[in-house]
């Protein structure tokens, strides 16, 4: 989607038009675009600005403020490592570091094969099961560093058998 084709422009325009009568449409538009394409690059923000009259600066501010929006494509499997206080105290940084080591990317990056994105999250509200990790919404509770290799292998095997 880096260079918007006609179909993408049409779809994004439809999304913007869908919320034309809303007082504050931006979050709904961005959410629909994110769901449709998986990310919201600058070219898309500029098109949304043109269609809504909302400045690119405001749109960019919203996209970069909320962690569920992304400026870059995400991997097929998004690994979210909670680094909130409870998780951090129970070893979440070491869990994140192990995912990083095995997959070969740092937090905020996507593997070259497009399979994994590794995100460091502030708090996922799972303090009672710390340290917690989510992968595409599936929660892994009380994760130990030693659990990480088999989890990554499980997802790699799913891809190999797909």
C-alpha positions as CSV (number, residue, x, y, z in Angstrom):
1,X,0.0,0.0,0.0
2,X,3.1,2.3,0.0
3,X,2.0,3.9,-3.3
4,X,-1.8,4.0,-3.2
5,X,-3.5,2.3,-6.2
6,X,-6.9,3.2,-7.4
7,X,-8.6,0.4,-5.5
8,X,-7.0,1.6,-2.2
9,X,-7.9,5.2,-2.8
10,X,-11.5,4.1,-3.5
11,X,-11.7,1.9,-0.4
12,X,-10.3,4.6,1.9
13,X,-12.6,7.2,0.4
14,X,-15.6,4.9,1.1
15,X,-14.4,4.5,4.7
16,X,-14.1,8.3,5.1
17,X,-17.5,8.8,3.5
18,X,-19.1,6.2,5.8
19,X,-18.4,8.6,8.8
20,X,-19.0,11.9,7.0
21,X,-21.9,12.7,9.4
22,X,-20.1,11.9,12.6
23,X,-18.9,14.8,14.8
24,X,-15.6,13.1,15.6
25,X,-15.0,10.5,12.9
26,X,-11.2,10.1,13.1
27,X,-10.9,7.1,15.4
28,X,-13.5,5.2,13.5
29,X,-11.9,5.9,10.2
30,X,-8.4,5.0,11.4
31,X,-9.8,1.8,13.0
32,X,-11.5,0.7,9.8
33,X,-8.4,1.5,7.7
34,X,-6.2,-0.4,10.1
35,X,-8.5,-3.4,10.0
36,X,-8.6,-3.3,6.2
37,X,-4.9,-2.9,5.5
38,X,-3.1,-3.7,8.8
39,X,-1.3,-0.3,9.0
40,X,-1.7,3.4,8.3
41,X,1.2,4.9,6.4
42,X,1.7,8.6,5.7
43,X,0.2,8.4,2.2
44,X,-3.0,7.1,3.7
45,X,-3.0,9.8,6.5
46,X,-2.7,12.4,3.7
47,X,-5.6,11.0,1.9
48,X,-7.7,10.9,5.1
49,X,-6.7,14.5,5.7
50,X,-7.8,15.5,2.2
51,X,-11.2,13.7,2.6
52,X,-12.0,14.9,6.1
53,X,-10.3,18.3,6.5
54,X,-8.5,17.0,9.6
55,X,-4.8,18.0,9.5
56,X,-2.1,15.4,8.8
57,X,-0.4,16.5,12.0
58,X,-3.5,15.6,14.1
59,X,-4.0,12.3,12.3
60,X,-0.3,11.4,12.7
61,X,-0.6,12.3,16.4
62,X,-3.5,9.9,16.9
63,X,-1.8,7.1,14.9
64,X,1.4,7.4,16.9
65,X,-0.3,7.8,20.3
66,X,-2.4,4.7,20.3
67,X,-0.5,1.4,20.2
68,X,-3.2,-0.5,18.2
69,X,-2.4,1.7,15.2
70,X,0.7,1.1,13.2
71,X,2.7,3.1,10.6
72,X,4.3,-0.1,9.2
73,X,2.9,-3.4,8.2
74,X,2.7,-6.0,11.1
75,X,3.7,-9.6,10.9
76,X,1.2,-12.4,10.6
77,X,1.8,-13.1,14.3
78,X,2.0,-10.1,16.6
79,X,3.8,-10.9,19.8
80,X,2.9,-8.4,22.6
81,X,5.2,-8.6,25.6
82,X,3.7,-6.7,28.6
83,X,6.3,-4.6,30.4
84,X,3.9,-3.1,32.9
85,X,5.1,-3.0,36.5
86,X,3.8,-6.4,37.6
87,X,5.1,-8.2,34.5
88,X,8.4,-6.3,34.5
89,X,9.1,-7.2,38.1
90,X,8.4,-10.9,37.3
91,X,10.9,-11.0,34.4
92,X,9.0,-9.7,31.4
93,X,12.1,-7.9,30.0
94,X,14.0,-11.2,29.9
95,X,11.1,-12.8,28.1
96,X,11.0,-10.0,25.6
97,X,14.8,-10.3,25.1
98,X,14.5,-14.1,24.5
99,X,11.8,-13.5,21.8
100,X,14.1,-10.9,20.3
101,X,17.1,-13.2,20.3
102,X,15.2,-16.2,18.7
103,X,13.3,-14.2,16.1
104,X,16.2,-11.8,15.3
105,X,14.3,-8.6,15.7
106,X,14.0,-5.9,18.3
107,X,10.7,-4.6,19.9
108,X,8.8,-2.5,17.4
109,X,10.2,-4.5,14.4
110,X,8.8,-7.1,12.0
111,X,10.8,-10.1,10.8
112,X,11.9,-10.0,7.2
113,X,9.7,-12.9,6.3
114,X,6.7,-11.0,7.6
115,X,5.9,-13.8,10.1
116,X,6.5,-12.0,13.4
117,X,6.1,-8.5,14.9
118,X,7.5,-8.0,18.4
119,X,5.9,-5.3,20.5
120,X,6.7,-4.1,24.0
121,X,3.4,-3.1,25.6
122,X,3.0,-1.0,28.7
123,X,0.2,-2.9,30.5
124,X,-2.3,-5.4,29.2
125,X,-4.3,-5.7,32.4
126,X,-3.2,-9.2,33.2
127,X,-1.2,-8.4,36.3
128,X,-2.4,-11.5,38.2
129,X,-0.8,-13.8,35.6
130,X,2.4,-11.8,35.1
131,X,4.5,-12.0,33.1
132,X,2.0,-12.1,30.3
133,X,2.5,-12.2,26.5
134,X,-0.2,-12.1,23.8
135,X,0.1,-13.5,20.3
136,X,-2.7,-12.3,18.1
137,X,-5.0,-12.1,21.1
138,X,-4.1,-15.4,22.7
139,X,-2.7,-14.8,26.2
140,X,0.3,-16.7,27.5
141,X,0.3,-16.4,31.3
142,X,3.2,-16.7,33.8
143,X,5.7,-17.0,31.0
144,X,9.2,-18.2,31.7
145,X,12.2,-17.5,29.5
146,X,12.5,-21.2,28.9
147,X,8.9,-21.3,27.4
148,X,9.8,-18.9,24.6
149,X,11.7,-21.2,22.2
150,X,8.8,-23.8,22.1
151,X,6.2,-21.0,21.6
152,X,8.2,-19.6,18.6
153,X,8.7,-23.1,17.2
154,X,4.9,-23.8,17.6
155,X,4.1,-20.8,15.3
156,X,6.9,-21.7,12.8
157,X,5.5,-25.2,12.6
158,X,2.0,-23.9,12.0
159,X,3.3,-22.0,9.0
160,X,5.3,-24.9,7.7
161,X,2.2,-27.1,7.9
162,X,-0.2,-24.5,6.4
